Amino acid sequence: MSGTRWSAQELRERLWHAVIEGGEYEAVDAVQAGLDAGWNEESLLLDVVAAVQEKIGVEWAADRITVAQEHAATAINERVIAVLVHRRPVDRSGAPYRGRVTVSCVDGEWHAFPARLVAEVLRLRGWQVDYLGAQTPTPHLVAHQHRTNSDAVLLSGSISTHLPAAHAAITACQAVGVPVVAGGRAFGADGRYARALGADAWAPDARGAAAALEAGLSRPMAFRDAVDDLPHLADQEYTMVVRSRSRLVKQVLVDLESRFPAMRGYSDAQRERTAEDLVHIIDFLTTALYLDDAEVFTAFLRWTSEVLTARGVPVHSLAMGLDILGERLHDFPRALRLVREGAAALKDGADAVAVPGTAV
């Protein structure tokens, strides 16, 4: 009802029920109710829509909604954003020109929702925004900088395995004189990986991105190579393990079948899923190698363990796969150390669940 004062929690609950039931019009009505109650567009985007989108991801991981529901709900939230920010022409004739920026996802990153939120918040604050969306190849991102000479690139990444590609994008943009603000879960909750990869600034969210731009960014002057930021890459372990990925997956699958008899009864689809899981494990391992940071790998393993448990899949097969992978990587000391740390983190997590009264 127009004039009703809606709290953030009430609006989130209303929007959640709408998107999860596939109610596109009801979802639009929810944010319209917020506008009628005096909420501004930015607050609705970040305190309501973004919060509901995060809940969608949590509920999928916990196996309480299906992949189809997750996709449908996300699509409705995308349309809600469009309605919310383009509902009427905005008169900017008296507003100062803040500048022009590019908002893009890292090459390979298809989680574009956070980047879209950043783009729309910056537009609301008066920036001219070139929103390039998901999976933007670095050469095209750089070519766009040559054409537009952006004041900054805001680079979004949600999955840690894309950090090597993010590093390439950061150094390439800086090489043509454009500073980079990095943001998204991939860069760490505290921005540690943004700093490790040489980004000019890190933003935890859209408001942080706007603040970084408003504080001002200097134009980068010097080109850097990857080993300038990450000297450990000189040992070539990262490159050699990446090149061995296909072989490692095949070898671990063969060894798993011999040690885990249940696999012999797997269907073709189950075998394919197991191979995909191994690819993900190795991808996160190589990213940890790239950064020389075990937390990238151990965090993924803990999350995977939780997802498998929610789906009734035995986690001990994951631990066995790590043991086999470690055997295959005996010639790579950094990789072997990371695998062992991952296995220890997995065991610690299992022990915490197994011992009554230890959960916080």
N, C-alpha and C positions, 0 to 999 in steps of 0.2 A: 504494500500500500504506500502511495506517495506520501512523503513526510514522516514515515516511520523511521525511527533511529535503529539502524542495524549495527550490531557489533561485528568485529572482524570474524569471530568464531561463528556467529549466526550466518554470515554471508558465505563463509567457507563451507559450512554444512549444507547450505542450500545449493551451492554450486556443485559440491561433491555428489550429492544425490542426483542432480540433473545430469552430470556428465557420465556417471556410472550407469545410469538407466538409458543413456543414449538420447537424452532430451535436449536437443540443440536450442530450441526456442526457450525452454525453461532455464537453460544456462544463461542465455542472453538476458532473460528477465531478472535473473539473480544479480548480475552486475548493474543492470539498469536500476534495480531497487537501491543499490548502493549509491549510484549517482543521484537519484532522487533524494536520498537521505543526506546528501552533502559530501560524500566521499569524492576525492579527486581521482583522476585517471591513474596517476602514478601509484597511489596507495592501493587502488583496486588491483592493479597489475601485480604489484610485488607482495602485498599482504594478504591477498585473497587468491588470485589466479595462480601465482607461483606456488603458494602453499598447497593448493589442491593438486597441482601437478607433481609436487614432491610426494604427496600422499599416494598418488597413482603408482609411482615407482616403488614405494615401500610395500604397498598391497600386492603388487605383482611379485616382488621378491619373496614375500611370505606365502605365495601361492593361494592368496585369497581372491584374486581376480585373474582372468585368463589373459593370454597375449592379445587376443582379439579385443577384449574389453579395454586393455591398456591402450591399444592403438586407436580405438574408437573414441575413448575419453580424451586422449591427447589431441586428436583431430578436432573435437568439439572445442577444446580450450584454445586451439589455434584460431578458430573462427570467432570465438569470444573476444580474443585480443583484437582481431581485425575490426569487429563491430565497435569495440570500446574506443580505439584510438582513431578511427576514421569515421566516427558517427556524424561529424559536422566539419565544415571547413574551418581551419584555424587562421585567424587574422594575425599575422606576424609583422605587419607593416611597421609597428612601433618598437618591435623587439630588436635588441642588438644582435648582430651576426656573430655567433660564437665560433664558427669555423666548420670545416668539413672533415668527417672521419669515416673510416671503413670499419664495418663490423662483419666478422667472418668466422666460420668454424675452421679448425685445423683440417688439413687434407686427411680424408678417411673418417672424419668425425661426422656422424649423421644425427647426433642429438642436437638439433638446432634450436630447441625451445629456449634454453637460457640465452643464447645469442639474440634471439628475436626479442626477448624481454629487454635486453640491454639497448638494442636498436630503438625500440619504441620509447623507452624512458629518455634516451638522449634526444630524440625528436621532440618529445614533450618539453624538454628543457632548452630547446632552441638550436640544437645542432643540425646541420645538414648531414644526413646519414646515408651512406651507400651500404645497404645490407646485402651481403653476398650469399648468405645462407649456409647450408651444410656442404661438407666435403669439397671445399674450394682448393684446387691444386695450387701449390705454392707459386709456380710460374705465372699463373693467371692472377693471383693475388698481387704479385710484384708488378705485372704489366698494368694492373689497375692503378697502382701507385704512380707509375710513370705518366699515366693519362690524367690523373686527378690531383697528384701532389697533396695527398691527405695530410691533415695535421697530426693524425695518429691512426694506427691500426689497433682495433680491439679484437683480440684473438681468443676464441672460446674453445675449450676442450673438456669433455666429460670423462673420457676413458684414458687411463694412464698409458696404454700401449701406443697412443698417438703422440707421446711426448717427443720422441726423436723427430717426427715430422714437424712438430711445433717448434723445435729448436731450429730446424732448417728454415721455417717461415720467419721466425724472429730475426735470425741473422741476415736473411735475404732482404727483409723490409728495412732493417737498419742500414744495410749496405747501400740502399738508395736514399738514405737520409730521413726515413720515417720511423719515429719511435713506436714502440709496441707496448700496449697494456694487455697483460695476460689474465685470464679469469676462467673459472670453472673448476669442477672437482678434480680434474686431472692434475692440476698444478698444486694440489695439496691444500689442506684446510687452512694452513698458515701462509701459503704462497711460496713454500720452500723450493719447489721445483721451478717456479717462475724466476726466482732469483738465481738458481743454479744454471738455468739456461740463458741468462743474460737479458731478460725482459727489462724494459725501462721502468715498468711499474706492474704491480699486481692488484687486482680488485676482487674482493670476496663476493661481490654481488653488483647489481646494476647501479645502486646508489654509490657504491665504492668506485665504480668505473667513472661515473659522472664527476665525483669528487677528484679523482686523479686527473681528469682532463681539465677541470676548473683550476686545479693547483698549478697547471702548466707543465709541459714536458719539453726537454731540450732535444734538438735535432741531433741524432747520433752522427759521429764524425768518422769513426774507424771501422773497417771490416774485421771480423773475427772468424777464425776457423773453429770447428767443433772442439778440437783438443785444447783451444785456448780457455774455454769454459770448463771442460771436463778432461783433465790431463790423463786420467786413467784409461781413456779410449786408445791410447797409444799401444796398449798391450794386445789389441786386435781380438780379444776374446768376444766382444760383442759381435763384430763382423763375422767371425768364424761360426759362432753358434747360430746366428741368423741364417747363414748359408746352409747350415746342417739341419734346419728345421724339419723338412720333409722326411729326411732319413731318420731323424730322432723319433718322429711320430710313428713311423713304421716299425722301428725297432722296439719301442716301448709297447706298442700294441701286441706284437708277437710275444714278448716276455710276459705281459699281463695275462694273456690267454693261458700261458703255461702255468702261471702261479695262482691264477684266480679262476678256478674251474667253471664258475657260474657264467663266465663270458662265452664259453663254448656253446651255450644255448641261446646266445643273443641273436636277435633278428638282424637283418641288414640295416634297418633303421637305427637299432640300438648301437650297432657297431659304428655307424656313421656319427651318431651323437658322441660316442666315446672318443672317436678321432677328433671331433670338433673341440671337445673339452681339453684334449691334450694340446691341440694347437693354441688354445687360449692360455693354458699353463705356460707353454714355452714362450708365447708372446709376452706375457707379464714377466717371465724370468729374464728375457732379453732386455726388456725395458729397465728392469732393476739393474742389469749389467751396464746398460747405457749410463744410468745415473749413479751407479755404484751405491745403491741405497736399497737395503733389504725390505724396507717398509712397503714399497710398491708391490713386491711379491707376496709378503706375508698378509697384507691387508686383502689382497685378492683371494688368497687361499681361505682366509677366515670368512669372507663374504660367500665364497663358493660353498664352503662347508655348511653355512647357514641355509643357503638356497637348497642344497641337496637334502639336508635334513627335513626342511619344510615339504619337500616332494617325496619323502620316504625312500631316498636313494642311500645305500650304505656308504658312509664316508670313508671306511677303511680302504676301499678301492682307490680313493684319491691318495691316501698315504702310501699305498703300495706303488702307485704310479710314480710318486716322488722318489721312492727308494730306487726304483729301476732307472729313472732319469738320472739320479746321482751317479749310478754305476756307469752310465753311458758318458757322463761328463767328467770322468776322472782325470782327464788331461787339462782341464780348465779350472784352475784353483779358485778364481773369483766366482765362477758359476757354481762350482761344487759347494762353496761356502754358503751361497744364497739358497741353494736347494736344501741344505741342512738346516739353515735358519727357518726356512719355510716349513719343513717337516716338524721342527720343534714347536713352532707357533701353532701348527695344526694339532699336535698332541696336547699342548697346554689348553687349547680350546676344548678339546674332547674331555680332558680331565676335569675342567671346570664345570662342564655340563653333568659329568658322571657323579661328582661328589655333591650330595645333598647339602643345602644350606650355604653354598658358596656364591650363589648368584646375588648380585647387588641390585 
